[in-house]
Amino acid sequence: MGPGDKHLQVGCLENAAIRLEYLAEAGPRIFSLQVRGSEENLQGEVPAARFDTHSGVYTLYGGHRLWHSPEAFPRTYVPDDAPPEIETIAEGVRLTQPVEAATGIQKIMEIRLPGQESAVIVDHTLVNAGPWPVELAPWAITLFPLGGVAILPVQPVNVQKDALLPDRPFVLWPYTDIRDARLELNNDLILIRGEAKAPAVKIGYLNRRGWAGYYRGGVFFRKCFDPLVSQSHPDYGCNTECYCKDLFLELETLGPLTRLEPGGSISHSERWDIFSGISYPQTLEGIREMVNALQLD
């Protein structure tokens, strides 16, 4: 199953720089993102990844999706196989999911291509359409094929004589081996290499710089978001997380943890920038040079 599969109905947005496909019969999901002139999908496809839930079979599909955090089974894994309502908006589309019967939550994704830039703006909204308050956070997850490296910026170390309190919490999941060769912690950058290996590795942290990226095959994909560091976030305060196992790597950003009253909503926005023709950074210093050259900070 791929972007052009006759059994998979998609809609398309495109400009002079990029082509984007979203699912028309499930979601809201972005399924494919391509640099013009290339047929390679920058985002990963895993149509065979399916598992049973209390609400039916959940299909992972791949690409980009909207979940609500904190993660819990079965609440987080409500299948999104119903066709979304599709509305044309300025420079893009709005995809509105039917209300999840099991949770009372409705997911809305607005996707826009600003002008002719090699960029995408994705606004994620969760609406509490149920009868009771719900505490949650919007969780934007982009799935990538293996073979690259995730690059997560860390606040620069500023050691002072009176620096008595911690400033960089890192969060590990129970299956994560801190000695995993895919995971590399540095004072300025966290690297997670997209290599097939089990068990999975996942790390999260409070990202103060407001961006995270994935480099693969000469293309650097960057997510930018408002880090909202003064607000409470899920998973011991994480607004950025990265997960890698044997089929794909996921780059994730999260909005603040919010108590939504019935009828209330919360939104979380990402801007994606796609930089093409980037030489492969062979070393940590090379990655630093790439970050500096692209003026990512």
C-alpha positions as CSV (number, residue, x, y, z in Angstrom):
1,M,0.0,0.0,0.0
2,G,1.4,3.4,-1.0
3,P,0.3,6.9,-1.8
4,G,-0.9,5.8,-5.2
5,D,-2.6,2.6,-4.1
6,K,-6.0,2.3,-5.8
7,H,-7.5,1.0,-2.6
8,L,-6.4,4.0,-0.5
9,Q,-8.3,7.2,-1.2
10,V,-6.2,10.4,-0.7
11,G,-6.5,14.1,-1.2
12,C,-3.6,16.2,-2.3
13,L,-2.1,19.6,-1.5
14,E,0.9,20.8,-3.6
15,N,2.9,23.8,-4.5
16,A,6.2,24.4,-6.4
17,A,8.3,22.8,-3.6
18,I,6.4,19.9,-2.1
19,R,3.5,17.5,-2.6
20,L,1.4,16.3,0.4
21,E,-1.3,13.6,0.5
22,Y,-3.8,13.1,3.3
23,L,-6.2,10.2,3.8
24,A,-9.7,10.9,2.6
25,E,-11.3,7.8,4.2
26,A,-9.6,7.7,7.6
27,G,-7.9,10.0,10.0
28,P,-7.3,12.9,10.3
29,R,-4.0,11.7,8.8
30,I,-1.2,13.1,6.6
31,F,0.0,10.1,4.7
32,S,2.7,11.2,2.3
33,L,5.1,14.1,1.9
34,Q,7.4,14.5,-1.1
35,V,9.9,17.0,-2.4
36,R,8.8,18.0,-5.9
37,G,10.8,16.0,-8.4
38,S,11.1,13.0,-6.1
39,E,8.7,10.1,-5.7
40,E,10.1,9.1,-2.2
41,N,7.8,9.6,0.7
42,L,9.7,11.4,3.5
43,Q,7.3,9.9,6.0
44,G,7.1,6.2,6.8
45,E,4.4,3.8,5.7
46,V,3.4,0.8,7.9
47,P,0.0,-0.3,6.5
48,A,0.5,-3.9,7.9
49,A,0.9,-2.6,11.5
50,R,-2.5,-3.5,13.0
51,F,-3.6,-4.6,16.4
52,D,-6.8,-5.4,18.2
53,T,-8.4,-2.9,20.7
54,H,-11.6,-2.8,22.6
55,S,-13.1,-0.6,19.9
56,G,-11.9,-2.8,16.9
57,V,-8.8,-3.1,14.8
58,Y,-6.4,-0.2,15.0
59,T,-4.4,0.5,11.8
60,L,-1.2,2.5,12.2
61,Y,-1.0,3.5,8.5
62,G,2.1,5.7,8.9
63,G,2.6,9.4,8.1
64,H,1.4,11.9,10.6
65,R,-1.4,11.6,13.2
66,L,-3.0,13.3,16.2
67,W,-3.4,11.5,19.5
68,H,-4.2,12.6,23.0
69,S,-1.8,12.1,25.8
70,P,-1.2,10.7,28.4
71,E,-1.0,7.3,26.6
72,A,-3.4,4.7,27.9
73,F,-4.8,1.5,26.4
74,P,-7.5,1.3,25.1
75,R,-8.3,5.1,25.3
76,T,-5.4,6.3,23.1
77,Y,-5.9,3.6,20.5
78,V,-9.5,4.2,19.3
79,P,-9.5,3.4,15.6
80,D,-9.7,6.3,13.2
81,D,-10.9,4.5,10.1
82,A,-14.1,6.6,9.6
83,P,-13.9,9.2,6.8
84,P,-13.2,12.7,8.1
85,E,-15.2,15.7,7.1
86,I,-13.0,17.6,4.5
87,E,-13.3,21.3,4.2
88,T,-11.3,23.6,1.9
89,I,-9.6,26.5,3.8
90,A,-7.1,29.2,2.8
91,E,-4.0,27.4,1.5
92,G,-5.2,24.0,2.6
93,V,-7.8,21.8,4.2
94,R,-9.5,21.1,7.5
95,L,-10.0,17.4,8.4
96,T,-12.6,16.8,11.1
97,Q,-12.9,13.3,12.7
98,P,-16.3,12.0,13.9
99,V,-16.4,12.1,17.7
100,E,-14.8,9.1,19.2
101,A,-17.6,7.2,20.9
102,A,-15.3,5.6,23.4
103,T,-13.8,8.9,24.6
104,G,-16.0,11.7,23.6
105,I,-13.0,13.4,22.0
106,Q,-13.0,14.9,18.4
107,K,-9.8,15.4,16.5
108,I,-9.4,18.2,14.0
109,M,-6.3,18.8,11.8
110,E,-5.8,21.8,9.6
111,I,-3.1,21.5,7.0
112,R,-1.8,24.4,5.0
113,L,1.0,25.0,2.5
114,P,2.2,28.6,3.0
115,G,2.8,30.1,-0.5
116,Q,5.4,28.3,-2.5
117,E,7.7,27.5,0.5
118,S,9.0,24.1,1.3
119,A,7.0,24.1,4.4
120,V,3.7,22.8,6.0
121,I,1.7,24.3,8.8
122,V,-0.3,21.7,10.8
123,D,-2.8,22.8,13.5
124,H,-4.0,20.0,15.8
125,T,-7.2,20.5,17.8
126,L,-8.9,18.3,20.4
127,V,-12.5,19.0,21.3
128,N,-14.2,17.5,24.3
129,A,-17.6,16.6,22.9
130,G,-18.4,14.4,25.9
131,P,-20.5,15.1,29.0
132,W,-17.6,15.2,31.6
133,P,-14.3,17.1,32.0
134,V,-11.2,15.4,30.5
135,E,-7.5,16.0,31.3
136,L,-5.4,15.6,28.2
137,A,-2.7,17.1,25.9
138,P,-2.6,17.2,22.1
139,W,0.1,14.9,20.8
140,A,1.4,15.3,17.3
141,I,3.2,12.2,16.0
142,T,5.2,12.0,12.7
143,L,6.4,8.5,11.6
144,F,9.6,8.2,9.5
145,P,11.3,5.3,7.8
146,L,14.5,4.0,9.4
147,G,17.9,4.9,8.1
148,G,18.2,8.4,9.4
149,V,18.9,10.2,12.7
150,A,16.6,12.2,14.9
151,I,18.1,15.4,16.2
152,L,16.8,17.0,19.4
153,P,18.2,20.2,20.7
154,V,19.1,20.7,24.4
155,Q,19.3,24.0,26.2
156,P,23.0,25.0,26.4
157,V,24.8,24.3,29.6
158,N,25.2,27.5,31.6
159,V,27.1,26.4,34.8
160,Q,27.2,29.1,37.4
161,K,28.5,29.0,41.0
162,D,25.0,29.5,42.3
163,A,23.3,27.0,39.9
164,L,21.7,24.8,42.6
165,L,18.6,23.5,40.8
166,P,18.3,21.0,37.8
167,D,17.5,22.4,34.4
168,R,17.4,19.4,32.0
169,P,15.1,16.5,32.9
170,F,15.3,13.5,30.6
171,V,12.5,10.9,30.8
172,L,13.0,7.2,29.8
173,W,10.3,4.6,29.2
174,P,10.5,1.2,31.0
175,Y,11.7,-0.7,27.9
176,T,14.5,1.8,27.2
177,D,18.0,0.6,27.9
178,I,20.1,3.7,28.7
179,R,23.1,1.9,27.1
180,D,21.2,1.5,23.8
181,A,23.7,2.3,21.0
182,R,20.9,4.2,19.1
183,L,20.7,6.8,21.9
184,E,23.4,9.5,22.3
185,L,23.2,12.2,24.9
186,N,25.3,15.3,24.4
187,N,25.2,18.7,26.2
188,D,23.6,20.4,23.2
189,L,22.0,17.6,21.1
190,I,20.2,14.3,21.7
191,L,20.6,11.9,18.8
192,I,18.5,8.8,18.2
193,R,19.6,6.8,15.2
194,G,16.9,5.1,13.2
195,E,18.1,1.5,13.2
196,A,16.0,-1.7,13.4
197,K,16.5,-3.2,16.8
198,A,14.4,-4.6,19.7
199,P,13.4,-3.6,22.3
200,A,12.3,-0.1,21.5
201,V,14.0,3.0,22.7
202,K,12.1,6.1,23.7
203,I,13.2,9.3,25.4
204,G,11.3,12.5,26.2
205,Y,12.3,15.9,27.7
206,L,11.2,19.5,28.1
207,N,12.5,21.1,24.9
208,R,13.1,24.8,25.4
209,R,14.3,25.5,21.8
210,G,11.0,24.7,20.1
211,W,12.2,22.5,17.3
212,A,13.1,18.8,16.6
213,G,14.2,17.2,13.3
214,Y,15.0,14.0,11.4
215,Y,17.8,13.7,8.8
216,R,17.7,11.0,6.2
217,G,18.9,10.7,2.6
218,G,20.0,14.3,2.1
219,V,16.8,15.7,3.5
220,F,16.3,17.3,6.9
221,F,12.8,17.5,8.2
222,R,12.3,20.0,11.0
223,K,9.2,20.5,13.3
224,C,8.9,23.9,15.0
225,F,6.4,24.5,17.8
226,D,5.8,26.8,20.8
227,P,7.4,24.9,23.7
228,L,5.3,26.6,26.4
229,V,7.9,25.7,29.0
230,S,6.0,27.4,31.9
231,Q,3.0,25.1,31.5
232,S,2.5,21.6,32.7
233,H,3.1,18.8,30.2
234,P,2.4,15.0,30.3
235,D,5.0,12.3,30.9
236,Y,6.9,14.0,33.7
237,G,6.9,17.3,31.8
238,C,7.7,16.3,28.2
239,N,6.9,18.5,25.2
240,T,9.1,16.4,22.9
241,E,9.5,12.7,22.6
242,C,11.2,10.2,20.2
243,Y,10.5,6.5,19.8
244,C,12.3,4.0,17.6
245,K,11.9,0.2,17.2
246,D,12.3,-2.2,14.3
247,L,10.0,-0.7,11.7
248,F,10.1,3.1,12.1
249,L,11.1,6.1,14.1
250,E,8.5,8.6,15.5
251,L,9.2,12.2,16.3
252,E,6.6,13.6,18.6
253,T,5.6,17.0,20.1
254,L,3.1,17.6,22.8
255,G,1.0,20.6,24.0
256,P,0.3,21.4,27.6
257,L,-1.7,19.1,29.8
258,T,-5.2,20.7,30.1
259,R,-8.5,20.1,31.8
260,L,-11.1,20.4,29.1
261,E,-14.6,21.0,30.2
262,P,-17.5,19.7,28.0
263,G,-17.4,21.8,24.8
264,G,-13.9,23.0,25.4
265,S,-11.0,22.6,23.0
266,I,-7.2,22.9,22.9
267,S,-4.9,23.4,19.9
268,H,-1.2,22.6,19.2
269,S,0.5,23.9,16.0
270,E,3.6,22.7,14.2
271,R,5.4,24.2,11.3
272,W,7.4,21.8,9.1
273,D,10.4,22.9,7.1
274,I,12.0,20.6,4.6
275,F,15.7,21.2,3.7
276,S,16.9,19.3,0.7
277,G,20.3,18.6,-0.7
278,I,22.0,18.4,2.7
279,S,25.3,16.5,2.9
280,Y,25.2,13.5,5.3
281,P,26.7,14.6,8.7
282,Q,29.2,11.8,9.5
283,T,30.1,13.0,12.9
284,L,28.6,14.9,15.9
285,E,30.5,17.9,14.8
286,G,29.1,17.6,11.3
287,I,25.6,17.6,12.8
288,R,26.4,20.7,14.8
289,E,27.7,22.4,11.6
290,M,24.5,21.4,9.8
291,V,22.4,22.9,12.6
292,N,24.4,26.1,12.5
293,A,24.4,26.3,8.7
294,L,20.6,26.0,8.6
295,Q,20.3,28.5,11.4
296,L,18.0,26.2,13.3
297,D,18.7,28.0,16.6
